[in-house]
Amino acid sequence: PLSEASASQITFLSNSKLKHQAASTKAAALIVTEADYAQVRSSYQGACIVFANPYVYFARTAQLFAELNKIPAVTGIHPTAWVSPAAIVHETASIG
C-alpha cells in the first residue's frame, strides 16, 4: 500500500481518492495514470511510471520480480529419501 511502501519497493495509485497518500509514500517508484501523474508529480519525490491501468502494470511487475526471485527446484532423489527399487522416477522429478 502507498502508506506502507518503503524505499526499496514499488507501489501504485489506482484510486484517485488516495492521491494525498502519494505525497508521503516512501516508495522508490509509483505507478500512476497520466491524470494522476499531473497531480502528484510536484509532491511525490520518487520515480513515476505512467500507465493507463496502474493495477495491471503493478501485477505484471510483481510477476516479473517473482520470476526473478524464484528458487529453482532441485531434481533428483535426496539421499535420505526411500524410494522403492521398482519405482520409475522421471529425470525431472524432485524427491525430498
Sequence and secondary structure as in RCSB ss.txt:
>XXXX:A:sequence
PLSEASASQITFLSNSKLKHQAASTKAAALIVTEADYAQVRSSYQGACIVFANPYVYFARTAQLFAELNKIPAVT
GIHPTAWVSPAAIVHETASIG
>XXXX:A:secstr
 TTT  TT EEE   GGGHHHHTT   SEEEE HHHHHHHTTT  SEEEE S HHHHHHHHHHHHHHHT      
EE TT    TT    TT EE 
